[in-house]
Amino acid sequence: PALTDEPITHRATLFEELGTVREQGYAVNRAERRPGMLAVGTAVTDPDGAVLGGISVTGSRRRMTDDHLESLPALLRDLAEEIELRLAYPQE
């Protein structure tokens, strides 16, 4: 069900977007859940690729600039990789 005016409501569009997310390694939520909010997120996985969780950054459309949308995916992927490494190789 649509929660805002921005959601993906067509199956073909959803699968296309999921393919893009899989390819680029992160997702962008453009006011699909809350009006005026943007979010960028990525998965945290174990060494076998199973998803353990995710990390994201959310902000208002007014404050999340194009620069944020360009820089956040790489920053989040770097953070996810660090979390994954710490989980795979815990320090005592």
PyMOL Python script that loads the backbone (N, CA, C, O; Angstrom):
from pymol import cmd

cmd.read_pdbstr("""\
ATOM      1  N   PRO A   1       0.827  -1.203   0.000  1.00  0.00           N
ATOM      2  CA  PRO A   1       0.000   0.000   0.000  1.00  0.00           C
ATOM      3  C   PRO A   1       0.870   1.266   0.000  1.00  0.00           C
ATOM      4  O   PRO A   1       1.929   1.298   0.628  1.00  0.00           O
ATOM      5  N   ALA A   2       0.427   2.272  -0.688  1.00  0.00           N
ATOM      6  CA  ALA A   2       1.158   3.529  -0.771  1.00  0.00           C
ATOM      7  C   ALA A   2       1.021   4.319   0.531  1.00  0.00           C
ATOM      8  O   ALA A   2      -0.090   4.584   0.989  1.00  0.00           O
ATOM      9  N   LEU A   3       2.155   4.692   1.118  1.00  0.00           N
ATOM     10  CA  LEU A   3       2.154   5.505   2.329  1.00  0.00           C
ATOM     11  C   LEU A   3       2.375   6.980   2.015  1.00  0.00           C
ATOM     12  O   LEU A   3       2.053   7.853   2.821  1.00  0.00           O
ATOM     13  N   THR A   4       2.935   7.250   0.818  1.00  0.00           N
ATOM     14  CA  THR A   4       3.182   8.620   0.370  1.00  0.00           C
ATOM     15  C   THR A   4       2.826   8.693  -1.115  1.00  0.00           C
ATOM     16  O   THR A   4       2.320   7.731  -1.691  1.00  0.00           O
ATOM     17  N   ASP A   5       3.094   9.836  -1.716  1.00  0.00           N
ATOM     18  CA  ASP A   5       2.866   9.990  -3.155  1.00  0.00           C
ATOM     19  C   ASP A   5       4.012   9.437  -3.983  1.00  0.00           C
ATOM     20  O   ASP A   5       3.933   9.437  -5.212  1.00  0.00           O
ATOM     21  N   GLU A   6       5.087   8.960  -3.335  1.00  0.00           N
ATOM     22  CA  GLU A   6       6.312   8.584  -4.026  1.00  0.00           C
ATOM     23  C   GLU A   6       6.620   7.084  -4.115  1.00  0.00           C
ATOM     24  O   GLU A   6       7.662   6.743  -4.674  1.00  0.00           O
ATOM     25  N   PRO A   7       5.804   6.178  -3.612  1.00  0.00           N
ATOM     26  CA  PRO A   7       6.229   4.783  -3.538  1.00  0.00           C
ATOM     27  C   PRO A   7       6.269   4.077  -4.897  1.00  0.00           C
ATOM     28  O   PRO A   7       5.660   4.510  -5.875  1.00  0.00           O
ATOM     29  N   ILE A   8       6.997   2.999  -4.906  1.00  0.00           N
ATOM     30  CA  ILE A   8       6.989   2.101  -6.060  1.00  0.00           C
ATOM     31  C   ILE A   8       5.798   1.170  -5.848  1.00  0.00           C
ATOM     32  O   ILE A   8       5.754   0.418  -4.874  1.00  0.00           O
ATOM     33  N   THR A   9       4.843   1.225  -6.759  1.00  0.00           N
ATOM     34  CA  THR A   9       3.636   0.407  -6.586  1.00  0.00           C
ATOM     35  C   THR A   9       3.427  -0.594  -7.721  1.00  0.00           C
ATOM     36  O   THR A   9       2.485  -1.386  -7.683  1.00  0.00           O
ATOM     37  N   HIS A  10       4.294  -0.563  -8.723  1.00  0.00           N
ATOM     38  CA  HIS A  10       4.180  -1.501  -9.835  1.00  0.00           C
ATOM     39  C   HIS A  10       5.261  -2.572  -9.714  1.00  0.00           C
ATOM     40  O   HIS A  10       6.431  -2.271  -9.483  1.00  0.00           O
ATOM     41  N   ARG A  11       4.853  -3.805  -9.872  1.00  0.00           N
ATOM     42  CA  ARG A  11       5.750  -4.951  -9.711  1.00  0.00           C
ATOM     43  C   ARG A  11       6.993  -4.854 -10.604  1.00  0.00           C
ATOM     44  O   ARG A  11       8.107  -5.085 -10.134  1.00  0.00           O
ATOM     45  N   ALA A  12       6.817  -4.519 -11.870  1.00  0.00           N
ATOM     46  CA  ALA A  12       7.950  -4.434 -12.799  1.00  0.00           C
ATOM     47  C   ALA A  12       8.940  -3.356 -12.357  1.00  0.00           C
ATOM     48  O   ALA A  12      10.153  -3.552 -12.431  1.00  0.00           O
ATOM     49  N   THR A  13       8.420  -2.227 -11.901  1.00  0.00           N
ATOM     50  CA  THR A  13       9.281  -1.144 -11.419  1.00  0.00           C
ATOM     51  C   THR A  13      10.036  -1.577 -10.175  1.00  0.00           C
ATOM     52  O   THR A  13      11.216  -1.263 -10.020  1.00  0.00           O
ATOM     53  N   LEU A  14       9.361  -2.296  -9.289  1.00  0.00           N
ATOM     54  CA  LEU A  14      10.005  -2.794  -8.073  1.00  0.00           C
ATOM     55  C   LEU A  14      11.158  -3.724  -8.420  1.00  0.00           C
ATOM     56  O   LEU A  14      12.252  -3.577  -7.875  1.00  0.00           O
ATOM     57  N   PHE A  15      10.933  -4.679  -9.316  1.00  0.00           N
ATOM     58  CA  PHE A  15      11.997  -5.616  -9.667  1.00  0.00           C
ATOM     59  C   PHE A  15      13.151  -4.920 -10.379  1.00  0.00           C
ATOM     60  O   PHE A  15      14.309  -5.297 -10.205  1.00  0.00           O
ATOM     61  N   GLU A  16      12.841  -3.918 -11.169  1.00  0.00           N
ATOM     62  CA  GLU A  16      13.897  -3.127 -11.815  1.00  0.00           C
ATOM     63  C   GLU A  16      14.730  -2.398 -10.757  1.00  0.00           C
ATOM     64  O   GLU A  16      15.958  -2.379 -10.828  1.00  0.00           O
ATOM     65  N   GLU A  17      14.050  -1.798  -9.778  1.00  0.00           N
ATOM     66  CA  GLU A  17      14.749  -1.089  -8.702  1.00  0.00           C
ATOM     67  C   GLU A  17      15.578  -2.052  -7.864  1.00  0.00           C
ATOM     68  O   GLU A  17      16.704  -1.723  -7.490  1.00  0.00           O
ATOM     69  N   LEU A  18      15.053  -3.226  -7.562  1.00  0.00           N
ATOM     70  CA  LEU A  18      15.814  -4.224  -6.797  1.00  0.00           C
ATOM     71  C   LEU A  18      17.068  -4.662  -7.552  1.00  0.00           C
ATOM     72  O   LEU A  18      18.113  -4.878  -6.939  1.00  0.00           O
ATOM     73  N   GLY A  19      16.973  -4.792  -8.870  1.00  0.00           N
ATOM     74  CA  GLY A  19      18.148  -5.112  -9.677  1.00  0.00           C
ATOM     75  C   GLY A  19      19.196  -4.024  -9.584  1.00  0.00           C
ATOM     76  O   GLY A  19      20.388  -4.312  -9.485  1.00  0.00           O
ATOM     77  N   THR A  20      18.762  -2.783  -9.616  1.00  0.00           N
ATOM     78  CA  THR A  20      19.685  -1.651  -9.486  1.00  0.00           C
ATOM     79  C   THR A  20      20.344  -1.653  -8.112  1.00  0.00           C
ATOM     80  O   THR A  20      21.551  -1.442  -8.000  1.00  0.00           O
ATOM     81  N   VAL A  21      19.559  -1.890  -7.075  1.00  0.00           N
ATOM     82  CA  VAL A  21      20.094  -1.941  -5.708  1.00  0.00           C
ATOM     83  C   VAL A  21      21.139  -3.041  -5.601  1.00  0.00           C
ATOM     84  O   VAL A  21      22.217  -2.824  -5.047  1.00  0.00           O
ATOM     85  N   ARG A  22      20.832  -4.203  -6.122  1.00  0.00           N
ATOM     86  CA  ARG A  22      21.764  -5.331  -6.079  1.00  0.00           C
ATOM     87  C   ARG A  22      23.061  -4.981  -6.805  1.00  0.00           C
ATOM     88  O   ARG A  22      24.152  -5.289  -6.324  1.00  0.00           O
ATOM     89  N   GLU A  23      22.935  -4.343  -7.952  1.00  0.00           N
ATOM     90  CA  GLU A  23      24.085  -3.973  -8.779  1.00  0.00           C
ATOM     91  C   GLU A  23      24.965  -2.932  -8.097  1.00  0.00           C
ATOM     92  O   GLU A  23      26.188  -3.071  -8.072  1.00  0.00           O
ATOM     93  N   GLN A  24      24.347  -1.889  -7.542  1.00  0.00           N
ATOM     94  CA  GLN A  24      25.138  -0.795  -6.983  1.00  0.00           C
ATOM     95  C   GLN A  24      25.518  -1.007  -5.520  1.00  0.00           C
ATOM     96  O   GLN A  24      26.424  -0.340  -5.020  1.00  0.00           O
ATOM     97  N   GLY A  25      24.843  -1.923  -4.827  1.00  0.00           N
ATOM     98  CA  GLY A  25      25.209  -2.240  -3.448  1.00  0.00           C
ATOM     99  C   GLY A  25      24.584  -1.338  -2.396  1.00  0.00           C
ATOM    100  O   GLY A  25      24.977  -1.399  -1.231  1.00  0.00           O
ATOM    101  N   TYR A  26      23.632  -0.511  -2.772  1.00  0.00           N
ATOM    102  CA  TYR A  26      22.944   0.338  -1.816  1.00  0.00           C
ATOM    103  C   TYR A  26      21.566   0.707  -2.370  1.00  0.00           C
ATOM    104  O   TYR A  26      21.294   0.576  -3.563  1.00  0.00           O
ATOM    105  N   ALA A  27      20.712   1.171  -1.458  1.00  0.00           N
ATOM    106  CA  ALA A  27      19.367   1.582  -1.849  1.00  0.00           C
ATOM    107  C   ALA A  27      19.133   3.031  -1.446  1.00  0.00           C
ATOM    108  O   ALA A  27      19.716   3.523  -0.480  1.00  0.00           O
ATOM    109  N   VAL A  28      18.281   3.698  -2.194  1.00  0.00           N
ATOM    110  CA  VAL A  28      17.867   5.061  -1.868  1.00  0.00           C
ATOM    111  C   VAL A  28      16.351   5.065  -1.724  1.00  0.00           C
ATOM    112  O   VAL A  28      15.632   4.597  -2.607  1.00  0.00           O
ATOM    113  N   ASN A  29      15.877   5.595  -0.610  1.00  0.00           N
ATOM    114  CA  ASN A  29      14.454   5.749  -0.366  1.00  0.00           C
ATOM    115  C   ASN A  29      14.139   7.227  -0.571  1.00  0.00           C
ATOM    116  O   ASN A  29      14.573   8.079   0.205  1.00  0.00           O
ATOM    117  N   ARG A  30      13.396   7.512  -1.603  1.00  0.00           N
ATOM    118  CA  ARG A  30      13.057   8.894  -1.946  1.00  0.00           C
ATOM    119  C   ARG A  30      11.614   9.192  -1.517  1.00  0.00           C
ATOM    120  O   ARG A  30      10.693   9.200  -2.334  1.00  0.00           O
ATOM    121  N   ALA A  31      11.449   9.433  -0.223  1.00  0.00           N
ATOM    122  CA  ALA A  31      10.137   9.784   0.347  1.00  0.00           C
ATOM    123  C   ALA A  31       9.089   8.701   0.105  1.00  0.00           C
ATOM    124  O   ALA A  31       7.907   9.005  -0.056  1.00  0.00           O
ATOM    125  N   GLU A  32       9.517   7.447   0.080  1.00  0.00           N
ATOM    126  CA  GLU A  32       8.574   6.356  -0.150  1.00  0.00           C
ATOM    127  C   GLU A  32       7.821   5.961   1.115  1.00  0.00           C
ATOM    128  O   GLU A  32       6.729   5.400   1.035  1.00  0.00           O
ATOM    129  N   ARG A  33       8.386   6.243   2.261  1.00  0.00           N
ATOM    130  CA  ARG A  33       7.739   5.876   3.527  1.00  0.00           C
ATOM    131  C   ARG A  33       7.227   7.098   4.279  1.00  0.00           C
ATOM    132  O   ARG A  33       6.141   7.067   4.859  1.00  0.00           O
ATOM    133  N   ARG A  34       8.004   8.163   4.269  1.00  0.00           N
ATOM    134  CA  ARG A  34       7.632   9.405   4.947  1.00  0.00           C
ATOM    135  C   ARG A  34       7.770  10.566   3.974  1.00  0.00           C
ATOM    136  O   ARG A  34       8.811  10.709   3.333  1.00  0.00           O
ATOM    137  N   PRO A  35       6.762  11.379   3.852  1.00  0.00           N
ATOM    138  CA  PRO A  35       6.848  12.534   2.948  1.00  0.00           C
ATOM    139  C   PRO A  35       8.022  13.436   3.322  1.00  0.00           C
ATOM    140  O   PRO A  35       8.226  13.755   4.494  1.00  0.00           O
ATOM    141  N   GLY A  36       8.788  13.842   2.316  1.00  0.00           N
ATOM    142  CA  GLY A  36       9.870  14.792   2.541  1.00  0.00           C
ATOM    143  C   GLY A  36      11.142  14.198   3.101  1.00  0.00           C
ATOM    144  O   GLY A  36      12.072  14.945   3.405  1.00  0.00           O
ATOM    145  N   MET A  37      11.227  12.877   3.252  1.00  0.00           N
ATOM    146  CA  MET A  37      12.423  12.246   3.822  1.00  0.00           C
ATOM    147  C   MET A  37      13.135  11.414   2.760  1.00  0.00           C
ATOM    148  O   MET A  37      12.506  10.761   1.927  1.00  0.00           O
ATOM    149  N   LEU A  38      14.470  11.458   2.813  1.00  0.00           N
ATOM    150  CA  LEU A  38      15.314  10.636   1.949  1.00  0.00           C
ATOM    151  C   LEU A  38      16.181   9.756   2.828  1.00  0.00           C
ATOM    152  O   LEU A  38      16.549  10.152   3.934  1.00  0.00           O
ATOM    153  N   ALA A  39      16.507   8.576   2.351  1.00  0.00           N
ATOM    154  CA  ALA A  39      17.399   7.686   3.086  1.00  0.00           C
ATOM    155  C   ALA A  39      18.282   6.937   2.097  1.00  0.00           C
ATOM    156  O   ALA A  39      17.877   6.634   0.975  1.00  0.00           O
ATOM    157  N   VAL A  40      19.502   6.648   2.545  1.00  0.00           N
ATOM    158  CA  VAL A  40      20.443   5.826   1.786  1.00  0.00           C
ATOM    159  C   VAL A  40      20.873   4.712   2.721  1.00  0.00           C
ATOM    160  O   VAL A  40      21.223   4.975   3.871  1.00  0.00           O
ATOM    161  N   GLY A  41      20.854   3.468   2.246  1.00  0.00           N
ATOM    162  CA  GLY A  41      21.211   2.360   3.118  1.00  0.00           C
ATOM    163  C   GLY A  41      21.890   1.228   2.369  1.00  0.00           C
ATOM    164  O   GLY A  41      21.777   1.108   1.149  1.00  0.00           O
ATOM    165  N   THR A  42      22.597   0.402   3.128  1.00  0.00           N
ATOM    166  CA  THR A  42      23.275  -0.763   2.568  1.00  0.00           C
ATOM    167  C   THR A  42      23.226  -1.910   3.568  1.00  0.00           C
ATOM    168  O   THR A  42      22.999  -1.703   4.760  1.00  0.00           O
ATOM    169  N   ALA A  43      23.438  -3.098   3.077  1.00  0.00           N
ATOM    170  CA  ALA A  43      23.392  -4.296   3.915  1.00  0.00           C
ATOM    171  C   ALA A  43      24.741  -4.550   4.575  1.00  0.00           C
ATOM    172  O   ALA A  43      25.791  -4.174   4.054  1.00  0.00           O
ATOM    173  N   VAL A  44      24.686  -5.198   5.734  1.00  0.00           N
ATOM    174  CA  VAL A  44      25.856  -5.738   6.413  1.00  0.00           C
ATOM    175  C   VAL A  44      25.715  -7.251   6.308  1.00  0.00           C
ATOM    176  O   VAL A  44      24.698  -7.811   6.715  1.00  0.00           O
ATOM    177  N   THR A  45      26.731  -7.913   5.763  1.00  0.00           N
ATOM    178  CA  THR A  45      26.650  -9.350   5.510  1.00  0.00           C
ATOM    179  C   THR A  45      27.736 -10.123   6.239  1.00  0.00           C
ATOM    180  O   THR A  45      28.729  -9.548   6.683  1.00  0.00           O
ATOM    181  N   ASP A  46      27.540 -11.435   6.358  1.00  0.00           N
ATOM    182  CA  ASP A  46      28.576 -12.285   6.921  1.00  0.00           C
ATOM    183  C   ASP A  46      29.489 -12.749   5.787  1.00  0.00           C
ATOM    184  O   ASP A  46      29.216 -12.448   4.625  1.00  0.00           O
ATOM    185  N   PRO A  47      30.568 -13.475   6.097  1.00  0.00           N
ATOM    186  CA  PRO A  47      31.507 -13.895   5.049  1.00  0.00           C
ATOM    187  C   PRO A  47      30.873 -14.725   3.926  1.00  0.00           C
ATOM    188  O   PRO A  47      31.414 -14.779   2.822  1.00  0.00           O
ATOM    189  N   ASP A  48      29.731 -15.372   4.198  1.00  0.00           N
ATOM    190  CA  ASP A  48      29.048 -16.160   3.173  1.00  0.00           C
ATOM    191  C   ASP A  48      28.052 -15.338   2.363  1.00  0.00           C
ATOM    192  O   ASP A  48      27.420 -15.850   1.439  1.00  0.00           O
ATOM    193  N   GLY A  49      27.914 -14.052   2.717  1.00  0.00           N
ATOM    194  CA  GLY A  49      27.002 -13.180   1.986  1.00  0.00           C
ATOM    195  C   GLY A  49      25.598 -13.100   2.559  1.00  0.00           C
ATOM    196  O   GLY A  49      24.741 -12.415   2.001  1.00  0.00           O
ATOM    197  N   ALA A  50      25.347 -13.797   3.675  1.00  0.00           N
ATOM    198  CA  ALA A  50      24.028 -13.717   4.306  1.00  0.00           C
ATOM    199  C   ALA A  50      23.872 -12.354   4.969  1.00  0.00           C
ATOM    200  O   ALA A  50      24.801 -11.863   5.610  1.00  0.00           O
ATOM    201  N   VAL A  51      22.716 -11.752   4.819  1.00  0.00           N
ATOM    202  CA  VAL A  51      22.480 -10.425   5.387  1.00  0.00           C
ATOM    203  C   VAL A  51      22.285 -10.533   6.899  1.00  0.00           C
ATOM    204  O   VAL A  51      21.434 -11.282   7.380  1.00  0.00           O
ATOM    205  N   LEU A  52      23.094  -9.768   7.634  1.00  0.00           N
ATOM    206  CA  LEU A  52      22.996  -9.715   9.091  1.00  0.00           C
ATOM    207  C   LEU A  52      22.169  -8.521   9.554  1.00  0.00           C
ATOM    208  O   LEU A  52      21.563  -8.551  10.625  1.00  0.00           O
ATOM    209  N   GLY A  53      22.150  -7.490   8.751  1.00  0.00           N
ATOM    210  CA  GLY A  53      21.440  -6.260   9.105  1.00  0.00           C
ATOM    211  C   GLY A  53      21.747  -5.202   8.072  1.00  0.00           C
ATOM    212  O   GLY A  53      22.163  -5.510   6.956  1.00  0.00           O
ATOM    213  N   GLY A  54      21.543  -3.974   8.441  1.00  0.00           N
ATOM    214  CA  GLY A  54      21.801  -2.885   7.512  1.00  0.00           C
ATOM    215  C   GLY A  54      22.117  -1.604   8.248  1.00  0.00           C
ATOM    216  O   GLY A  54      21.846  -1.472   9.441  1.00  0.00           O
ATOM    217  N   ILE A  55      22.695  -0.659   7.521  1.00  0.00           N
ATOM    218  CA  ILE A  55      22.945   0.669   8.070  1.00  0.00           C
ATOM    219  C   ILE A  55      22.429   1.687   7.066  1.00  0.00           C
ATOM    220  O   ILE A  55      22.478   1.470   5.855  1.00  0.00           O
ATOM    221  N   SER A  56      21.935   2.802   7.591  1.00  0.00           N
ATOM    222  CA  SER A  56      21.396   3.825   6.703  1.00  0.00           C
ATOM    223  C   SER A  56      21.522   5.200   7.340  1.00  0.00           C
ATOM    224  O   SER A  56      21.755   5.342   8.540  1.00  0.00           O
ATOM    225  N   VAL A  57      21.360   6.197   6.496  1.00  0.00           N
ATOM    226  CA  VAL A  57      21.309   7.593   6.924  1.00  0.00           C
ATOM    227  C   VAL A  57      20.024   8.166   6.346  1.00  0.00           C
ATOM    228  O   VAL A  57      19.724   7.976   5.168  1.00  0.00           O
ATOM    229  N   THR A  58      19.270   8.865   7.180  1.00  0.00           N
ATOM    230  CA  THR A  58      18.011   9.467   6.759  1.00  0.00           C
ATOM    231  C   THR A  58      18.029  10.961   7.063  1.00  0.00           C
ATOM    232  O   THR A  58      18.547  11.389   8.094  1.00  0.00           O
ATOM    233  N   GLY A  59      17.468  11.733   6.170  1.00  0.00           N
ATOM    234  CA  GLY A  59      17.371  13.169   6.392  1.00  0.00           C
ATOM    235  C   GLY A  59      16.247  13.761   5.576  1.00  0.00           C
ATOM    236  O   GLY A  59      15.659  13.096   4.724  1.00  0.00           O
ATOM    237  N   SER A  60      15.958  15.011   5.844  1.00  0.00           N
ATOM    238  CA  SER A  60      14.889  15.676   5.103  1.00  0.00           C
ATOM    239  C   SER A  60      15.354  15.961   3.683  1.00  0.00           C
ATOM    240  O   SER A  60      16.546  16.148   3.436  1.00  0.00           O
ATOM    241  N   ARG A  61      14.427  15.991   2.773  1.00  0.00           N
ATOM    242  CA  ARG A  61      14.728  16.293   1.378  1.00  0.00           C
ATOM    243  C   ARG A  61      15.395  17.659   1.257  1.00  0.00           C
ATOM    244  O   ARG A  61      16.248  17.872   0.396  1.00  0.00           O
ATOM    245  N   ARG A  62      15.003  18.561   2.112  1.00  0.00           N
ATOM    246  CA  ARG A  62      15.559  19.904   2.100  1.00  0.00           C
ATOM    247  C   ARG A  62      17.043  19.902   2.464  1.00  0.00           C
ATOM    248  O   ARG A  62      17.812  20.704   1.934  1.00  0.00           O
ATOM    249  N   ARG A  63      17.447  19.010   3.360  1.00  0.00           N
ATOM    250  CA  ARG A  63      18.836  18.991   3.833  1.00  0.00           C
ATOM    251  C   ARG A  63      19.710  17.971   3.124  1.00  0.00           C
ATOM    252  O   ARG A  63      20.930  18.133   3.088  1.00  0.00           O
ATOM    253  N   MET A  64      19.121  16.924   2.558  1.00  0.00           N
ATOM    254  CA  MET A  64      19.897  15.889   1.853  1.00  0.00           C
ATOM    255  C   MET A  64      20.124  16.370   0.423  1.00  0.00           C
ATOM    256  O   MET A  64      19.258  16.233  -0.440  1.00  0.00           O
ATOM    257  N   THR A  65      21.288  16.925   0.195  1.00  0.00           N
ATOM    258  CA  THR A  65      21.598  17.495  -1.110  1.00  0.00           C
ATOM    259  C   THR A  65      22.068  16.405  -2.077  1.00  0.00           C
ATOM    260  O   THR A  65      22.277  15.257  -1.684  1.00  0.00           O
ATOM    261  N   ASP A  66      22.228  16.782  -3.331  1.00  0.00           N
ATOM    262  CA  ASP A  66      22.779  15.856  -4.323  1.00  0.00           C
ATOM    263  C   ASP A  66      24.172  15.399  -3.905  1.00  0.00           C
ATOM    264  O   ASP A  66      24.548  14.253  -4.154  1.00  0.00           O
ATOM    265  N   ASP A  67      24.943  16.286  -3.272  1.00  0.00           N
ATOM    266  CA  ASP A  67      26.276  15.906  -2.782  1.00  0.00           C
ATOM    267  C   ASP A  67      26.174  14.774  -1.768  1.00  0.00           C
ATOM    268  O   ASP A  67      26.985  13.849  -1.787  1.00  0.00           O
ATOM    269  N   HIS A  68      25.183  14.842  -0.885  1.00  0.00           N
ATOM    270  CA  HIS A  68      24.988  13.759   0.086  1.00  0.00           C
ATOM    271  C   HIS A  68      24.653  12.454  -0.635  1.00  0.00           C
ATOM    272  O   HIS A  68      25.210  11.399  -0.331  1.00  0.00           O
ATOM    273  N   LEU A  69      23.743  12.547  -1.586  1.00  0.00           N
ATOM    274  CA  LEU A  69      23.331  11.341  -2.302  1.00  0.00           C
ATOM    275  C   LEU A  69      24.477  10.752  -3.124  1.00  0.00           C
ATOM    276  O   LEU A  69      24.458   9.565  -3.448  1.00  0.00           O
ATOM    277  N   GLU A  70      25.461  11.561  -3.459  1.00  0.00           N
ATOM    278  CA  GLU A  70      26.639  11.053  -4.179  1.00  0.00           C
ATOM    279  C   GLU A  70      27.668  10.463  -3.228  1.00  0.00           C
ATOM    280  O   GLU A  70      28.297   9.457  -3.557  1.00  0.00           O
ATOM    281  N   SER A  71      27.856  11.067  -2.045  1.00  0.00           N
ATOM    282  CA  SER A  71      28.929  10.629  -1.144  1.00  0.00           C
ATOM    283  C   SER A  71      28.502   9.563  -0.136  1.00  0.00           C
ATOM    284  O   SER A  71      29.324   8.739   0.266  1.00  0.00           O
ATOM    285  N   LEU A  72      27.244   9.561   0.276  1.00  0.00           N
ATOM    286  CA  LEU A  72      26.808   8.622   1.311  1.00  0.00           C
ATOM    287  C   LEU A  72      26.924   7.152   0.933  1.00  0.00           C
ATOM    288  O   LEU A  72      27.323   6.354   1.781  1.00  0.00           O
ATOM    289  N   PRO A  73      26.598   6.751  -0.290  1.00  0.00           N
ATOM    290  CA  PRO A  73      26.717   5.320  -0.594  1.00  0.00           C
ATOM    291  C   PRO A  73      28.116   4.756  -0.353  1.00  0.00           C
ATOM    292  O   PRO A  73      28.247   3.677   0.226  1.00  0.00           O
ATOM    293  N   ALA A  74      29.150   5.452  -0.780  1.00  0.00           N
ATOM    294  CA  ALA A  74      30.520   4.957  -0.574  1.00  0.00           C
ATOM    295  C   ALA A  74      30.864   4.938   0.911  1.00  0.00           C
ATOM    296  O   ALA A  74      31.484   3.989   1.391  1.00  0.00           O
ATOM    297  N   LEU A  75      30.467   5.973   1.637  1.00  0.00           N
ATOM    298  CA  LEU A  75      30.732   6.021   3.070  1.00  0.00           C
ATOM    299  C   LEU A  75      30.038   4.868   3.786  1.00  0.00           C
ATOM    300  O   LEU A  75      30.643   4.207   4.629  1.00  0.00           O
ATOM    301  N   LEU A  76      28.776   4.623   3.457  1.00  0.00           N
ATOM    302  CA  LEU A  76      28.046   3.526   4.089  1.00  0.00           C
ATOM    303  C   LEU A  76      28.625   2.168   3.729  1.00  0.00           C
ATOM    304  O   LEU A  76      28.700   1.284   4.582  1.00  0.00           O
ATOM    305  N   ARG A  77      29.037   1.989   2.475  1.00  0.00           N
ATOM    306  CA  ARG A  77      29.657   0.712   2.080  1.00  0.00           C
ATOM    307  C   ARG A  77      30.966   0.510   2.850  1.00  0.00           C
ATOM    308  O   ARG A  77      31.255  -0.604   3.286  1.00  0.00           O
ATOM    309  N   ASP A  78      31.762   1.575   3.021  1.00  0.00           N
ATOM    310  CA  ASP A  78      33.004   1.480   3.807  1.00  0.00           C
ATOM    311  C   ASP A  78      32.708   1.086   5.251  1.00  0.00           C
ATOM    312  O   ASP A  78      33.392   0.233   5.816  1.00  0.00           O
ATOM    313  N   LEU A  79      31.698   1.702   5.846  1.00  0.00           N
ATOM    314  CA  LEU A  79      31.322   1.375   7.222  1.00  0.00           C
ATOM    315  C   LEU A  79      30.812  -0.059   7.332  1.00  0.00           C
ATOM    316  O   LEU A  79      31.147  -0.771   8.279  1.00  0.00           O
ATOM    317  N   ALA A  80      30.006  -0.477   6.369  1.00  0.00           N
ATOM    318  CA  ALA A  80      29.504  -1.851   6.374  1.00  0.00           C
ATOM    319  C   ALA A  80      30.659  -2.838   6.268  1.00  0.00           C
ATOM    320  O   ALA A  80      30.671  -3.862   6.950  1.00  0.00           O
ATOM    321  N   GLU A  81      31.628  -2.528   5.413  1.00  0.00           N
ATOM    322  CA  GLU A  81      32.790  -3.407   5.264  1.00  0.00           C
ATOM    323  C   GLU A  81      33.581  -3.496   6.566  1.00  0.00           C
ATOM    324  O   GLU A  81      34.042  -4.575   6.938  1.00  0.00           O
ATOM    325  N   GLU A  82      33.741  -2.372   7.259  1.00  0.00           N
ATOM    326  CA  GLU A  82      34.454  -2.399   8.537  1.00  0.00           C
ATOM    327  C   GLU A  82      33.708  -3.244   9.567  1.00  0.00           C
ATOM    328  O   GLU A  82      34.327  -4.019  10.296  1.00  0.00           O
ATOM    329  N   ILE A  83      32.387  -3.102   9.631  1.00  0.00           N
ATOM    330  CA  ILE A  83      31.579  -3.919  10.542  1.00  0.00           C
ATOM    331  C   ILE A  83      31.728  -5.399  10.190  1.00  0.00           C
ATOM    332  O   ILE A  83      31.905  -6.239  11.073  1.00  0.00           O
ATOM    333  N   GLU A  84      31.655  -5.711   8.906  1.00  0.00           N
ATOM    334  CA  GLU A  84      31.781  -7.104   8.451  1.00  0.00           C
ATOM    335  C   GLU A  84      33.140  -7.685   8.840  1.00  0.00           C
ATOM    336  O   GLU A  84      33.220  -8.833   9.278  1.00  0.00           O
ATOM    337  N   LEU A  85      34.202  -6.904   8.684  1.00  0.00           N
ATOM    338  CA  LEU A  85      35.537  -7.374   9.055  1.00  0.00           C
ATOM    339  C   LEU A  85      35.654  -7.589  10.552  1.00  0.00           C
ATOM    340  O   LEU A  85      36.251  -8.570  10.997  1.00  0.00           O
ATOM    341  N   ARG A  86      35.090  -6.679  11.332  1.00  0.00           N
ATOM    342  CA  ARG A  86      35.147  -6.835  12.789  1.00  0.00           C
ATOM    343  C   ARG A  86      34.347  -8.058  13.252  1.00  0.00           C
ATOM    344  O   ARG A  86      34.730  -8.727  14.212  1.00  0.00           O
ATOM    345  N   LEU A  87      33.249  -8.343  12.574  1.00  0.00           N
ATOM    346  CA  LEU A  87      32.480  -9.537  12.909  1.00  0.00           C
ATOM    347  C   LEU A  87      33.206 -10.813  12.500  1.00  0.00           C
ATOM    348  O   LEU A  87      33.146 -11.818  13.208  1.00  0.00           O
ATOM    349  N   ALA A  88      33.888 -10.775  11.364  1.00  0.00           N
ATOM    350  CA  ALA A  88      34.598 -11.955  10.870  1.00  0.00           C
ATOM    351  C   ALA A  88      35.885 -12.217  11.662  1.00  0.00           C
ATOM    352  O   ALA A  88      36.291 -13.366  11.838  1.00  0.00           O
ATOM    353  N   TYR A  89      36.513 -11.152  12.129  1.00  0.00           N
ATOM    354  CA  TYR A  89      37.787 -11.260  12.841  1.00  0.00           C
ATOM    355  C   TYR A  89      37.722 -10.480  14.148  1.00  0.00           C
ATOM    356  O   TYR A  89      38.357  -9.433  14.277  1.00  0.00           O
ATOM    357  N   PRO A  90      36.952 -10.986  15.128  1.00  0.00           N
ATOM    358  CA  PRO A  90      36.817 -10.251  16.388  1.00  0.00           C
ATOM    359  C   PRO A  90      38.142 -10.151  17.135  1.00  0.00           C
ATOM    360  O   PRO A  90      38.951 -11.079  17.135  1.00  0.00           O
ATOM    361  N   GLN A  91      38.338  -9.018  17.760  1.00  0.00           N
ATOM    362  CA  GLN A  91      39.536  -8.828  18.582  1.00  0.00           C
ATOM    363  C   GLN A  91      39.193  -9.173  20.009  1.00  0.00           C
ATOM    364  O   GLN A  91      38.117  -8.845  20.510  1.00  0.00           O
ATOM    365  N   GLU A  92      40.120  -9.835  20.648  1.00  0.00           N
ATOM    366  CA  GLU A  92      39.873 -10.247  22.050  1.00  0.00           C
ATOM    367  C   GLU A  92      40.346  -9.208  23.015  1.00  0.00           C
ATOM    368  O   GLU A  92      40.218  -9.387  24.227  1.00  0.00           O
TER     369      GLU A  92
END
""", "prot")
cmd.dss("prot")
cmd.show_as("cartoon", "prot")
cmd.util.cbc("prot")
cmd.orient("prot")
